[in-house]
Amino acid sequence: MKLLTIAVVLISVATCLSASGAPKKEATPKIKFVTNEAAKKVDVMVDGKLFTSYCWPDDVMKPVLYPVMTSAGTEITRGYPMKPRAGERVDHPHHIGIWFNYGDVNGFDIWNNSTAIPADKKSGYGSVKHLKINEQKEGNGEATMVTTESWTDASGKEMLSEKTEYHFIANGSTRIIDRISTLTATGNSVSLKDNKEGMIAIRVARQLELPSKDEVIMTDAQGNPTTVKKMSNEGVTGSYRSSEGIKDDAVWSTRGKWMDLNGTIGNEKIAIVMCDHPKNPGYPTYWHARGYGLFAANPLGWSIFTKGKEALNYSIAAGKSSTFRYRIVIHSGADLTDAEINVLTNEFAKKY
């Protein structure tokens, strides 16, 4: 399906022909929430089909959106460690679905926290705890959910209160997640020291990784080595492209207002786009996007990305707030052109 890029807010509005041969717009999909407090999740359903789930398992250390599906029902997120699938990587167990946190919050590492951290090292890690669902508003084409979370240190003491507004949007073969997260320092001022581990991220399915050439040893913020082994590249089709025209592995540590990851799963062409917002701290963001499937935007980790030439030791004063706005687009059927992505990015900038 060819995408319309003029006079539309959202792209890829599906059309069909009526009996008279005139174009007829497809019915706007209904988006509903199915809340299961016992299972600690909220399913986001589009015309009865799962789009994603907001979930807060006790063993994940933060709320996540998992799994994430295309309009055709194809999962774009890695299964491990929630539901491992054959042939995928088993590195970085803290990379789950879509998440939002940081590697140094008052000295506590929230990004890397997982059940894999030994008990004798847990004192250096923090968590993001889901507290409540404030509001749910279902609708045609768009639904909104507001949640409250708490960023805590290793002892469980709150450092930041988080209020997040999710907008789930469905339009033809396009799915969109707009996430508006406000962090408030509820006690003393909070430091988010310059750190490469952040801030909003998605860990994608194996097929959307970039083809790998050899074994790689990755290190986390604590210096712990993780070996990412060479795997078969059969069916691995991912390719990055930034708003600045930079591609593939070269996008890491570069800045841009959006990043596109496109590839194929089975016979389905898929594009995932992450958009930064002009009101965000550190705009345009640095991209912590890796070939092995980590697709992240980090607006605060300047030192690692500039090899020490610049630094940003961000902080939120006591009682004050900072808001971070991100859009994630999941499109099925083709890659998106720069012009189409710019329509989405500009609409996002004007909307919030």
C-alpha positions in Angstrom: 0.0 0.0 0.0 1.3 3.4 -0.9 1.5 5.8 1.9 -0.1 9.2 1.8 2.3 12.0 2.8 0.3 15.1 2.1 -2.6 16.4 4.2 -2.5 13.7 6.7 -1.6 13.6 10.4 -1.0 9.9 10.6 0.2 7.9 7.6 -1.0 4.8 5.9 -4.8 5.2 6.0 -6.1 2.1 4.3 -8.7 2.4 1.6 -10.9 0.0 -0.3 -13.3 0.3 -3.3 -17.0 0.4 -2.9 -19.4 -1.3 -5.3 -19.5 1.9 -7.4 -15.7 2.0 -7.7 -15.3 5.1 -5.5 -12.6 4.9 -2.8 -14.0 4.2 0.6 -12.1 4.8 3.9 -11.5 1.8 6.1 -13.4 1.9 9.4 -11.4 3.5 12.3 -10.2 0.7 14.6 -11.4 0.5 18.1 -8.7 0.4 20.8 -9.6 -1.1 24.2 -7.8 -2.0 27.4 -8.1 -5.4 29.1 -6.8 -5.0 32.7 -5.7 -8.0 34.7 -4.3 -6.9 38.0 -3.6 -10.4 39.1 -1.4 -11.0 36.1 0.1 -7.5 36.5 -0.7 -6.4 33.0 -2.9 -4.4 30.8 -3.5 -5.6 27.2 -3.9 -3.0 24.5 -6.3 -4.4 22.0 -6.9 -3.0 18.5 -10.2 -4.4 17.0 -9.7 -7.4 19.3 -6.1 -8.1 18.3 -3.2 -7.6 20.7 -1.0 -4.5 20.0 1.0 -4.6 23.2 0.8 -5.1 27.0 1.8 -2.8 29.7 3.1 -5.1 32.4 5.0 -5.0 35.7 6.3 -8.4 36.7 8.0 -8.6 40.0 11.2 -10.1 38.4 11.7 -7.4 35.7 12.5 -4.4 38.0 10.6 -1.9 35.8 7.3 -1.7 33.9 7.6 -2.6 30.2 5.6 -2.8 27.1 5.8 -6.4 26.0 5.2 -7.9 23.6 4.8 -5.4 20.8 3.0 -6.4 17.6 2.6 -5.0 14.1 -0.8 -4.5 12.6 -0.4 -7.9 11.0 0.2 -9.6 14.3 3.9 -10.1 14.0 6.0 -9.7 17.2 8.8 -7.2 16.8 10.3 -7.6 20.3 12.8 -10.2 21.5 11.2 -13.0 23.5 14.1 -13.6 25.9 14.0 -13.5 28.9 10.1 -13.4 29.2 9.3 -16.0 26.5 12.5 -17.2 24.8 12.4 -18.2 21.2 14.8 -20.5 19.3 17.6 -18.7 17.5 17.7 -15.4 19.4 20.3 -13.9 21.6 20.3 -14.4 25.4 22.5 -11.5 26.3 21.5 -8.5 28.5 18.5 -9.9 30.5 17.4 -6.4 31.4 16.6 -5.7 27.7 12.8 -6.4 27.7 10.2 -5.0 25.3 10.1 -1.2 25.5 11.2 0.5 28.7 12.3 3.8 30.1 15.0 4.3 32.9 18.6 5.3 33.4 22.0 3.9 34.4 22.9 6.4 37.1 20.2 7.9 39.3 21.8 9.3 42.5 24.5 6.7 41.9 22.1 3.8 41.5 22.0 1.8 38.3 18.4 1.2 37.3 19.1 0.3 33.6 21.1 -2.8 34.3 19.0 -4.2 37.2 17.7 -7.7 36.7 17.5 -11.1 38.5 21.0 -11.8 37.1 22.6 -9.3 39.5 24.2 -11.2 42.4 22.8 -10.5 45.9 26.1 -9.1 47.1 26.0 -6.4 44.4 22.3 -5.5 44.6 23.1 -2.5 46.8 24.2 -0.5 43.7 21.0 -1.0 41.8 17.6 0.8 41.8 14.2 -0.1 40.4 11.1 1.4 38.8 8.0 0.3 40.6 4.5 0.4 39.1 2.1 2.0 41.6 -1.2 2.5 39.9 -3.2 3.1 36.7 -4.6 6.5 37.1 -6.8 6.7 34.0 -7.8 4.7 30.9 -9.7 6.2 28.0 -10.6 3.9 25.1 -11.4 5.2 21.7 -11.5 4.9 17.9 -8.1 5.2 16.5 -6.5 6.4 19.7 -6.6 5.3 23.4 -4.9 6.9 26.4 -3.6 5.4 29.6 -2.0 7.3 32.5 0.2 5.5 35.1 2.2 6.3 38.2 5.6 4.8 39.0 8.3 5.2 41.6 12.0 5.3 40.9 13.6 3.8 44.1 17.1 3.2 45.4 18.4 -0.2 46.6 16.6 0.3 49.9 13.3 1.0 48.3 13.4 4.8 49.1 11.8 6.9 46.4 14.1 9.2 44.4 11.7 10.1 41.6 8.0 9.9 41.1 7.0 9.2 37.5 3.7 10.0 35.8 3.4 8.6 32.3 0.8 9.3 29.7 0.6 6.6 27.0 -1.2 7.3 23.7 -1.8 4.1 21.7 -2.7 5.0 18.1 -3.8 2.7 15.2 -4.3 3.8 11.6 -4.3 1.3 8.8 -1.1 -0.6 8.9 0.6 1.8 11.2 0.7 1.5 15.0 2.1 4.4 17.2 3.0 4.6 20.9 3.4 8.2 22.2 5.0 8.2 25.7 5.0 11.4 27.8 6.8 10.8 31.1 7.2 13.4 33.8 9.8 12.7 36.5 9.5 14.6 39.8 12.1 14.8 42.6 9.9 14.2 45.5 12.6 14.5 48.2 16.0 16.0 47.7 17.4 16.9 44.3 18.2 14.0 42.0 21.3 13.6 39.9 21.2 11.8 36.5 24.9 11.7 36.0 26.3 11.4 32.5 25.9 7.7 31.6 25.7 5.7 28.4 22.9 3.4 29.7 19.6 5.1 28.8 17.0 6.1 28.4 14.1 4.9 26.3 14.7 1.6 24.5 13.3 -1.3 22.6 15.0 -4.7 22.2 13.9 -6.1 18.9 13.4 -9.5 17.4 16.4 -11.3 15.9 15.2 -10.7 12.4 15.4 -7.0 12.9 19.0 -7.0 14.1 21.8 -6.0 11.8 23.8 -9.0 10.4 26.6 -9.7 12.8 30.2 -10.4 11.7 31.8 -11.8 14.8 31.6 -12.3 18.6 31.4 -9.1 20.6 32.0 -8.6 24.3 29.8 -5.8 25.6 30.2 -4.2 29.0 27.6 -2.6 31.1 27.9 0.5 33.3 29.5 -1.5 36.1 32.1 -3.0 33.8 30.6 -6.4 33.8 31.4 -8.2 30.5 28.7 -9.8 28.4 29.7 -11.9 25.5 27.5 -11.6 22.5 28.3 -14.6 20.3 28.3 -14.8 16.6 25.1 -16.3 15.3 23.6 -17.4 11.9 22.6 -14.4 9.8 19.9 -16.3 8.0 16.8 -14.1 8.0 18.6 -11.2 9.8 17.6 -8.1 7.8 17.8 -5.0 10.0 19.1 -1.7 8.8 19.3 1.7 10.7 18.8 5.1 9.1 18.9 8.4 11.0 17.4 11.7 10.2 20.9 12.9 9.3 21.3 10.2 6.7 23.7 8.0 8.7 23.2 4.3 8.4 23.6 0.9 10.2 26.4 0.5 12.8 27.6 4.1 12.2 24.5 5.6 13.8 25.7 4.7 17.3 26.8 7.9 19.2 25.4 10.2 16.6 22.6 12.8 17.1 19.3 13.0 15.2 15.7 13.9 15.6 14.6 10.4 14.6 15.9 6.9 13.8 14.4 4.3 11.5 15.1 0.6 11.9 13.7 -1.4 9.0 13.8 -5.1 8.1 11.7 -8.2 7.2 10.2 -10.9 9.4 8.9 -13.7 7.2 7.3 -12.0 4.2 6.4 -8.9 6.2 8.4 -5.7 5.7 8.5 -3.7 8.9 9.7 -0.2 9.9 10.2 0.9 13.5 10.8 4.6 14.0 11.7 6.4 17.2 11.1 10.1 17.3 12.7 12.6 19.7 10.8 15.8 20.7 12.1 19.4 20.6 11.1 20.0 24.2 13.2 17.1 25.5 16.4 17.7 27.5 19.5 17.1 25.2 17.5 17.5 22.0 18.4 16.2 19.4 19.2 13.0 21.3 22.2 10.8 21.0 21.4 7.3 19.7 22.4 4.3 21.7 21.4 2.0 18.8 23.3 -1.2 18.4 23.4 -3.8 15.7 22.6 -6.7 18.1 19.1 -5.4 18.7 19.2 -2.6 21.3 17.5 0.4 19.8 17.7 3.3 22.3 17.7 7.1 22.6 19.9 8.6 25.3 19.6 12.4 25.7 21.8 12.5 28.8 24.9 10.4 28.1 27.1 12.9 26.2 30.5 11.9 27.5 30.6 8.3 26.1 29.2 9.5 22.8 31.6 12.3 22.3 34.7 10.5 23.7 34.9 12.9 26.6 34.7 16.1 24.6 31.3 17.0 26.1 29.4 16.0 29.2 25.9 16.5 30.6 25.4 15.8 34.3 21.7 16.4 34.4 19.8 16.9 37.6 16.2 17.6 38.8 15.9 20.0 41.7 14.0 19.1 44.8 10.2 19.4 44.1 10.8 20.1 40.4 10.0 18.0 37.4 11.4 17.1 34.0 9.3 15.7 31.1 10.5 13.3 28.4 8.5 12.8 25.2 9.0 10.0 22.7 7.1 8.5 19.8 7.6 5.0 18.5 6.1 4.1 15.1 5.6 0.5 14.0 4.7 0.3 10.3 3.9 -2.9 8.4 4.2 -3.4 4.6 7.1 -1.2 3.6 9.9 1.1 4.9 9.0 4.7 5.4 10.6 7.5 3.4 12.3 10.5 5.0 9.3 12.7 4.0 6.8 10.3 5.7 8.9 10.1 8.8 9.2 13.9 9.0 5.4 14.2 8.8 5.1 11.9 11.8 7.9 13.6 13.7 6.5 17.1 13.1 3.0 16.1 14.0 4.4 14.6 17.3 6.3 17.9 18.0 3.1 19.9 17.6 0.8 17.6 19.5 2.5 17.6 22.9 
